[in-house]
Amino acid sequence: MKICHDAGLLVTAMICWIGQPVLSDLLEIAQYRMRNAKGRLIRPPPIPPKPRDREKSAIPESFFTAPLNSNPHNYTFLINEPKLCLNQPDIYLLILIRTIYSQADRRQAIRQTWANQRNFPNHQVILVFLFGVTEDKKDQRGIEDESRRYGDVVQEDFKDTYGNLTLKDVMAFKWAWLYCPHAKFVLVGSDEVVIDVFKLVPFLEYSMLRTNKREINNRFVLCHLYPCCTKVHHEHPKYGVSVKKYSGNAWPNYCSGTTYIVPSDVIRKLYAMSWDTPSFMPDDAWIGVLAEKLGLTFHDSFKTFAGIRNNPTVMKYFTADNYFNSEVMIGVLDYDFPGQESVMMKRVWQLILDHHKGKKVAESFWMERDRRSYRAEPNEDEHETPFSSGFLLNISVVSVLVFIMCYWLKKKRNRLLCRRCMK
């Protein structure tokens, strides 16, 4: 108690009087949740990594033994919309789009087409565009004007370059965890993508049905998967990585960074693990490292994508007569239409609207096309279900048999037996 009296603060005295266990809890909460006036977070609660599988893992051991805070994200928000999501109690989908200032036409096309709230009459959707800092003061003023006009811009104080895409990913995790933790799903993607949201919502609903809660909170529910073990090109001019940053010769499982969707609990885990995992480029492969350290799984939804891996052009899929009954719902436009992404986004969106006119995609649409077996594990409260359902089924069968017997006896004019039966 001497320390408390010397401090002379009533709060400190109360904490000391409460006791050591409660004190440690209060300090832990303060450490992980305290923010300064600009919104900087010290760090999220750490998560211990899963043990590395030496026979199957392509990731170097150094990533699993990296010390805490080896990759701190000590950046602050220059432009923020902290109340954008918190004012909405029930968020179905949070859409976080990585972008740069020069691609304003793409952002406008996204606002007007697939990410517009009017496309989700039964669900609340939040759209946010993510920026870094530009060196051009005129561009910075343009970002600030766009923020005032639309209220969907978030910017952090790191340089907005291709090499800093990993910082923008962590920025997405950070903002979702801080300001939209109650969102059911979080979509992280790039601004060259168009999405058929009329197929997407039933897809997500079916994902919830086929997977139990524990499993879905450890999974990428939508992902164009690059399976292990893709060769690492250390000398590639754009996608290469130095041996010092990644000494392995193969990548782990990872999702294409163009678009992936996870539950909000997975976003929290990715953000926590990002602090303890040295970063490198390409950023989507780095997120694959985070996923393996966390023990996350992937639903490979590659058939829903068009425009990746030199497949036939996006327009071939979206103009097909059988598009409505196909699995395709995501078009990646920059491979086929470089420099024309915004124009093609509007054109593809009009095709999507034409395909869906007067039609409705049901959950069974995805059930019939699910090529894999995702058998959900029973919940703890489901163990008594077989007995109760079987008992009710037996009663129903007996009732039907009694009714049939009575009807037959009545037809035979055996009124006495029928009366006794009805009683």
C-alpha positions in Angstrom: 0.0 0.0 0.0 3.0 2.3 0.4 3.3 2.8 -3.4 -0.4 3.8 -3.6 0.0 6.4 -0.8 3.1 7.9 -2.3 1.3 8.3 -5.7 -1.4 10.3 -4.1 -3.9 9.3 -6.7 -7.3 7.9 -5.8 -7.4 5.7 -8.9 -4.1 4.1 -8.1 -5.1 3.5 -4.6 -8.3 1.8 -5.7 -6.4 -0.4 -8.2 -3.9 -1.5 -5.5 -6.8 -2.3 -3.2 -8.6 -4.4 -5.8 -5.6 -6.8 -6.0 -3.0 -8.2 -8.3 -5.3 -10.3 -10.6 -7.7 -7.5 -11.4 -4.8 -5.1 -11.8 -3.1 -7.3 -14.4 -6.4 -7.5 -16.3 -6.8 -3.7 -16.3 -3.2 -3.2 -17.4 -3.7 -5.7 -20.3 -6.8 -3.9 -21.4 -5.1 -0.6 -21.3 -2.1 -1.9 -23.2 -4.1 -3.4 -26.1 -6.9 -0.9 -26.4 -5.3 2.5 -25.5 -5.2 4.9 -28.4 -3.9 8.4 -28.7 -5.9 11.4 -30.2 -4.9 10.4 -33.7 -6.1 6.9 -33.4 -2.8 5.0 -33.1 -3.1 1.6 -31.6 -0.3 0.2 -29.5 -1.0 -3.3 -30.7 -3.7 -6.0 -30.6 -3.5 -9.0 -28.2 -0.8 -11.4 -29.5 -1.8 -14.9 -30.7 0.8 -17.7 -30.4 1.5 -19.3 -33.8 0.7 -22.9 -34.6 3.7 -25.3 -34.6 5.4 -25.5 -38.0 4.9 -28.8 -39.9 8.5 -29.5 -40.9 7.4 -32.0 -43.5 4.7 -30.0 -45.3 5.4 -26.3 -44.6 7.1 -24.3 -47.3 7.7 -21.4 -44.9 11.1 -20.8 -43.3 11.3 -21.5 -39.6 12.4 -17.9 -38.9 8.8 -16.7 -39.5 7.5 -19.0 -36.8 10.2 -18.0 -34.3 10.0 -14.3 -35.0 9.8 -12.2 -31.8 6.8 -10.2 -30.6 6.5 -6.8 -32.3 9.0 -7.7 -35.0 6.7 -5.9 -37.5 4.9 -3.1 -35.7 2.3 -1.1 -37.5 3.0 2.3 -35.9 1.1 4.5 -38.3 -1.6 7.0 -37.7 -4.8 7.9 -39.6 -4.6 11.2 -41.4 -8.1 10.8 -42.7 -10.6 8.6 -40.9 -14.3 7.8 -40.7 -14.5 6.2 -37.2 -18.3 6.5 -37.0 -19.0 5.1 -40.5 -19.5 1.6 -39.2 -20.1 2.1 -35.5 -23.3 4.0 -36.1 -24.7 0.9 -37.8 -25.6 -1.9 -35.3 -25.9 -4.7 -37.9 -23.2 -4.8 -40.7 -23.4 -7.7 -43.1 -20.4 -6.9 -45.3 -17.6 -4.4 -44.9 -15.9 -3.7 -48.2 -12.3 -2.4 -48.0 -10.8 -1.4 -51.3 -7.1 -0.7 -51.8 -6.6 2.2 -54.2 -4.4 5.2 -55.2 -5.4 8.7 -56.0 -4.9 8.5 -59.8 -7.6 5.8 -60.0 -10.6 8.1 -59.1 -12.6 6.8 -62.1 -12.5 3.3 -60.7 -13.6 4.4 -57.3 -16.5 6.3 -58.8 -17.5 3.3 -60.9 -17.5 1.0 -57.8 -19.7 3.5 -55.9 -22.1 3.6 -58.7 -22.2 -0.1 -59.5 -21.7 -3.3 -57.4 -20.8 -1.7 -54.0 -23.8 0.6 -53.9 -26.1 0.0 -50.9 -29.2 -0.1 -53.1 -28.0 -3.5 -54.4 -28.4 -4.9 -50.8 -32.0 -4.1 -49.8 -31.9 -6.7 -46.9 -28.3 -6.2 -45.7 -26.3 -3.3 -44.4 -23.0 -2.8 -46.4 -20.2 -0.4 -45.7 -17.7 0.7 -48.4 -14.3 2.2 -47.5 -11.4 3.2 -49.8 -7.8 2.8 -48.4 -5.0 5.3 -49.2 -1.5 5.9 -48.2 0.3 9.3 -48.4 1.1 10.9 -51.8 4.0 13.2 -52.2 2.0 15.5 -54.6 0.2 18.2 -52.5 -2.4 18.6 -55.2 -3.2 14.9 -55.1 -3.5 15.1 -51.3 -5.9 18.0 -51.5 -7.9 15.9 -54.0 -8.1 13.0 -51.5 -9.3 15.3 -48.8 -11.9 16.8 -51.1 -13.1 13.2 -52.0 -13.3 12.4 -48.3 -15.5 15.4 -47.6 -17.7 14.6 -50.6 -18.3 10.9 -50.1 -17.3 10.1 -46.5 -15.7 6.8 -47.4 -12.0 7.6 -47.5 -9.4 6.4 -44.9 -5.7 7.4 -45.2 -2.7 6.4 -43.1 0.7 8.2 -43.0 2.8 5.7 -44.9 4.0 6.3 -48.5 1.5 5.0 -51.0 3.8 2.8 -53.2 3.6 -0.7 -54.6 6.2 -1.8 -52.2 4.0 -0.8 -49.3 1.0 -2.9 -50.2 1.6 -5.0 -47.1 1.2 -1.9 -45.0 -2.1 -1.2 -46.8 -3.3 -4.7 -46.0 -2.5 -4.3 -42.4 -4.2 -0.9 -42.5 -7.3 -2.8 -43.7 -7.1 -5.3 -40.9 -6.5 -2.5 -38.3 -9.5 -0.4 -39.4 -11.9 -3.3 -39.6 -10.9 -4.5 -36.1 -11.0 -1.0 -34.5 -14.0 0.5 -36.1 -16.1 -2.3 -37.6 -15.6 -5.4 -35.3 -19.3 -6.4 -35.5 -19.3 -6.9 -39.3 -20.3 -10.4 -40.2 -18.0 -10.6 -43.3 -15.1 -8.4 -44.5 -14.1 -8.1 -48.2 -10.6 -6.9 -48.9 -9.9 -6.2 -52.6 -8.4 -4.1 -55.3 -10.2 -1.4 -57.4 -10.0 -3.3 -60.7 -12.6 -5.8 -59.7 -16.4 -6.0 -60.5 -18.5 -8.4 -58.4 -22.0 -9.9 -59.0 -23.3 -9.2 -55.5 -26.6 -10.9 -56.4 -24.7 -14.2 -56.5 -22.3 -13.1 -53.7 -24.9 -12.8 -50.9 -26.4 -16.3 -51.4 -22.8 -17.7 -51.7 -22.0 -16.2 -48.2 -25.3 -17.4 -46.8 -24.6 -20.9 -48.0 -21.1 -20.7 -46.5 -22.7 -20.1 -43.1 -25.0 -23.1 -43.6 -22.5 -25.6 -44.6 -19.9 -24.7 -42.0 -20.2 -24.5 -38.2 -19.3 -21.4 -36.4 -15.9 -22.6 -35.0 -14.7 -23.7 -38.5 -15.9 -20.6 -40.4 -14.1 -18.3 -37.9 -10.9 -20.0 -39.1 -11.4 -19.8 -42.8 -11.2 -17.7 -45.9 -14.7 -18.2 -47.1 -14.0 -16.8 -50.6 -10.6 -17.1 -52.1 -8.8 -17.7 -55.4 -6.3 -20.1 -54.0 -2.7 -20.4 -55.1 -1.9 -23.8 -53.5 1.4 -24.7 -52.0 4.1 -24.9 -53.2 4.4 -22.3 -55.9 8.1 -21.6 -56.8 9.6 -18.4 -55.4 11.3 -16.2 -58.0 13.9 -14.2 -56.1 15.1 -12.3 -59.2 11.6 -11.4 -60.7 11.5 -7.6 -61.5 8.1 -7.1 -59.9 7.1 -10.2 -57.9 10.6 -11.2 -56.7 11.6 -11.2 -53.1 15.1 -11.0 -51.7 16.6 -14.0 -50.0 17.1 -11.9 -46.8 13.4 -11.3 -46.5 12.2 -14.8 -47.6 14.8 -17.5 -47.8 12.4 -20.3 -48.8 12.1 -21.7 -52.3 8.3 -22.0 -52.3 5.2 -20.1 -51.2 2.6 -21.5 -48.8 -1.2 -21.6 -49.6 -2.4 -18.0 -50.3 -5.3 -16.2 -51.8 -5.1 -13.8 -54.7 -5.1 -10.3 -53.4 -7.6 -9.1 -56.0 -10.5 -10.2 -53.7 -10.9 -12.4 -50.7 -13.6 -12.5 -48.0 -13.2 -13.6 -44.3 -15.4 -13.3 -41.2 -14.4 -10.4 -38.9 -12.9 -12.7 -36.4 -10.3 -13.8 -39.0 -9.5 -10.2 -39.6 -8.7 -9.8 -35.9 -6.4 -12.8 -36.0 -4.6 -11.6 -39.2 -4.0 -8.2 -37.6 -2.7 -9.7 -34.4 -0.3 -12.0 -36.2 0.9 -9.3 -38.6 2.7 -7.6 -35.8 4.8 -10.7 -35.1 5.6 -11.6 -38.7 8.3 -9.9 -40.8 6.7 -8.5 -44.0 7.8 -8.9 -47.6 6.3 -8.6 -51.1 4.2 -9.9 -52.7 1.7 -9.0 -50.1 -0.8 -11.8 -50.8 1.9 -14.5 -50.3 2.8 -12.7 -47.0 -0.9 -13.0 -45.9 -0.5 -16.7 -46.7 2.3 -16.9 -44.1 0.0 -15.2 -41.6 -2.7 -17.8 -42.4 -0.5 -20.8 -41.9 0.8 -19.5 -38.6 -2.8 -19.1 -37.5 -3.9 -22.4 -38.8 -6.5 -20.9 -41.1 -8.1 -22.9 -44.0 -9.3 -21.8 -47.4 -12.4 -22.4 -49.5 -10.9 -22.4 -53.0 -13.5 -20.4 -55.0 -11.4 -20.1 -58.1 -14.4 -21.0 -60.3 -16.1 -17.8 -59.2 -13.3 -15.6 -60.7 -12.8 -14.6 -64.3 -9.7 -12.8 -65.7 -6.9 -14.5 -63.7 -4.2 -16.9 -64.8 -4.7 -16.0 -68.5 -8.1 -17.5 -68.6 -10.5 -16.5 -71.5 -11.4 -12.9 -71.3 -13.8 -11.6 -68.7 -16.3 -10.6 -71.4 -16.5 -14.2 -72.6 -17.8 -15.3 -69.2 -20.2 -12.4 -68.5 -21.7 -12.4 -72.0 -22.3 -16.2 -72.0 -25.9 -17.3 -72.3 -25.5 -19.7 -69.4 -24.0 -17.0 -67.1 -26.9 -17.0 -64.6 -26.4 -20.7 -64.0 -22.6 -20.5 -63.9 -20.4 -20.0 -60.8 -18.6 -16.9 -62.2 -19.3 -13.8 -60.2 -16.0 -11.9 -59.9 -14.3 -10.2 -62.9 -10.7 -9.0 -62.6 -10.4 -6.4 -65.3 -6.8 -5.1 -65.4 -5.4 -8.2 -67.1 -7.8 -7.9 -70.1 -8.5 -4.2 -70.2 -5.5 -2.2 -68.8 -6.4 1.5 -68.6 -10.1 0.9 -69.2 -11.1 -0.7 -65.9 -13.8 1.9 -65.0 -15.5 1.8 -68.4 -15.5 -2.0 -68.5 -16.7 -2.2 -64.9 -19.8 -0.3 -65.9 -20.3 -2.4 -69.0 -19.9 -5.7 -67.1 -22.2 -4.4 -64.4 -24.9 -3.7 -67.0 -24.5 -7.2 -68.3 -24.9 -8.5 -64.7 -28.2 -6.6 -64.3 -29.5 -7.9 -67.6 -28.7 -11.5 -66.6 -30.5 -11.1 -63.3 -33.6 -9.3 -64.5 -36.6 -11.0 -63.1 -34.5 -13.8 -61.6 -33.3 -14.6 -58.1 -30.3 -16.7 -57.0 -31.1 -19.1 -54.2 -28.9 -20.8 -51.7 -29.5 -24.1 -53.5 -27.7 -22.5 -56.5 -24.4 -22.9 -54.7 -25.4 -26.2 -53.0 -25.8 -27.9 -56.4 -22.4 -26.6 -57.6 -20.4 -27.3 -54.5 -17.7 -29.7 -55.8 -16.3 -30.4 -52.3 -17.7 -31.9 -49.2 -18.0 -29.4 -46.3 -19.6 -31.4 -43.6 -20.3 -29.2 -40.6 -19.4 -30.6 -37.2 -22.3 -30.7 -34.7 -22.6 -27.9 -32.2 -22.5 -28.7 -28.5 -26.3 -28.2 -28.2 -27.0 -30.5 -31.1 -26.2 -33.8 -29.3 -29.8 -34.4 -28.2 -31.3 -33.6 -31.6 -31.3 -37.2 -33.0 -33.4 -38.5 -30.1 -35.9 -35.7 -30.0 -36.4 -35.7 -33.8 -36.7 -39.5 -33.9 -39.3 -39.5 -31.2 -41.4 -36.9 -33.0 -41.0 -38.8 -36.2 -42.3 -42.0 -34.6 -45.4 -40.1 -33.2 -46.1 -38.7 -36.6 -45.9 -42.1 -38.3 -48.2 -43.7 -35.7 -50.7 -40.9 -36.1 -50.8 -41.3 -39.9 -51.2 -45.1 -39.6 -54.1 -44.7 -37.1 -55.8 -42.2 -39.5 -55.5 -44.6 -42.4 -56.8 -47.5 -40.4 -59.9 -45.5 -39.3 -60.5 -44.3 -42.8 -60.4 -47.9 -44.1 -62.7 -49.2 -41.3 -65.2 -46.4 -42.1 -65.2 -47.4 -45.8 -65.9 -51.0 -44.6 -68.8 -49.6 -42.6 -67.4 -51.1 -39.4 -68.7 -48.2 -37.4 -68.1 -49.7 -34.0 -64.4 -50.2 -34.4 -64.1 -46.8 -36.0 -65.7 -45.1 -33.0 -63.4 -46.9 -30.7 -60.5 -46.0 -32.8 -61.4 -42.3 -33.0 -61.9 -42.1 -29.3 
